[in-house]
Amino acid sequence: MALKDVGNKVPIYKLKTTEEVMRYYDEWGEEDKYNRDMVDWNYTGPKETVEVIKKYLVNKDALFFDAGCGTGLVGLQLKKFGYENFHGADLSQKLLNTVPKNLYQKLFKIDLNKRIELSDNLYDSVMCVGTFTFGHVKSNALEEFVRITKPGGLICFTINEGIYIEYGFDKKILNLSENNKWEEIEFFKSDYIASKDVNAWLGLYKVK
Ligand SMILES: C[S@@+](CC[C@H](N)C(=O)[O-])C[C@H]1O[C@@H](n2cnc3c(N)ncnc32)[C@H](O)[C@@H]1O
């Protein structure tokens, strides 16, 4: 069976460089357009990932790093279930400016394709939702997520099905398992943006 051509489903998937992607988000964040589109598209990434992590992370004081936090949809979802301590990171200052006040204790404007300038073993959990997709953040970021997560901490992410193999996420995930850096807790195909016929792999991994 031929693979689904996911790259045609959403306009942003055509963009190749970080600069193009950032220009797109800077505009998309205006007048709440990104958030409104996510409601219209029934984007379920934040809800699906938080539903998975809340089964395993019972400590409501856990400190989260939300990688590619955008407008803060993951923080809002985590807050619904009683979590309170979030740091967010994104490269679009315009999107960071739209994050609801006091939702995250810290917001970092950083490029997640580069080394994350934070110390090792800092977070109880890293969430990365919607950010492993066409032209966005590459699989090396997973190594950085492992580094900044405490031993026993949890990393929960989505990977757009259209880039999972093309961008080498399959190999990176396997490599981290084989090198005893983490162990798989859950890994399955999630709905994600089912209204656009785009699904994502959803993973939850425990850092060794
Ligand atoms: C689809 S949005 C997801 C936002 C949020 N996590 C959500 O689920 O609504 C992808 C996010 O990745 C960010 N992003 C893309 N490339 C990035 C990079 N190289 N470094 C940091 N953030 C990046 C974008 O600015 C955008 O906020």
The ligand as a Tripos MOL2 file, in Angstrom:
@<TRIPOS>MOLECULE
LIG
   27    29     1     0     0
SMALL
NO_CHARGES

@<TRIPOS>ATOM
      1 C1          2.3950   22.9420   15.7130 C.3       1 LIG1
      2 S1          3.1270   24.0680   16.8360 S.3       1 LIG1
      3 C2          2.8160   23.2190   18.3570 C.3       1 LIG1
      4 C3          2.6860   24.1720   19.5090 C.3       1 LIG1
      5 C4          2.1400   23.5370   20.7860 C.3       1 LIG1
      6 N1          3.0390   22.5470   21.3300 N.3       1 LIG1
      7 C5          0.7870   22.9420   20.4950 C.2       1 LIG1
      8 O1          0.6400   21.7200   20.5980 O.co2     1 LIG1
      9 O2         -0.1340   23.7200   20.1800 O.co2     1 LIG1
     10 C6          4.8790   23.8190   16.6010 C.3       1 LIG1
     11 C7          5.7420   24.7670   17.4120 C.3       1 LIG1
     12 O3          7.1130   24.4920   17.1860 O.3       1 LIG1
     13 C8          7.8230   25.7110   17.2110 C.3       1 LIG1
     14 N2          9.1060   25.5130   16.5300 N.ar      1 LIG1
     15 C9          9.3170   25.1960   15.2340 C.ar      1 LIG1
     16 N3         10.6370   25.0830   14.9810 N.ar      1 LIG1
     17 C10        11.2680   25.3370   16.1640 C.ar      1 LIG1
     18 C11        12.6400   25.3530   16.5570 C.ar      1 LIG1
     19 N4         13.6140   25.1000   15.6770 N.pl3     1 LIG1
     20 N5         12.9190   25.6280   17.8480 N.ar      1 LIG1
     21 C12        11.9290   25.8920   18.7500 C.ar      1 LIG1
     22 N6         10.6240   25.8790   18.4330 N.ar      1 LIG1
     23 C13        10.2950   25.5950   17.1510 C.ar      1 LIG1
     24 C14         6.8860   26.6720   16.5140 C.3       1 LIG1
     25 O4          7.2010   28.0180   16.7610 O.3       1 LIG1
     26 C15         5.5350   26.2430   17.0700 C.3       1 LIG1
     27 O5          5.2040   26.9310   18.2370 O.3       1 LIG1
@<TRIPOS>BOND
     1     1     2 1
     2     2     3 1
     3     2    10 1
     4     3     4 1
     5     4     5 1
     6     5     6 1
     7     5     7 1
     8     7     8 2
     9     7     9 1
    10    10    11 1
    11    11    12 1
    12    11    26 1
    13    12    13 1
    14    13    14 1
    15    13    24 1
    16    14    15 ar
    17    14    23 ar
    18    15    16 ar
    19    16    17 ar
    20    17    18 ar
    21    17    23 ar
    22    18    19 1
    23    18    20 ar
    24    20    21 ar
    25    21    22 ar
    26    22    23 ar
    27    24    25 1
    28    24    26 1
    29    26    27 1
@<TRIPOS>SUBSTRUCTURE
     1 LIG1         1 GROUP 0 **** ****
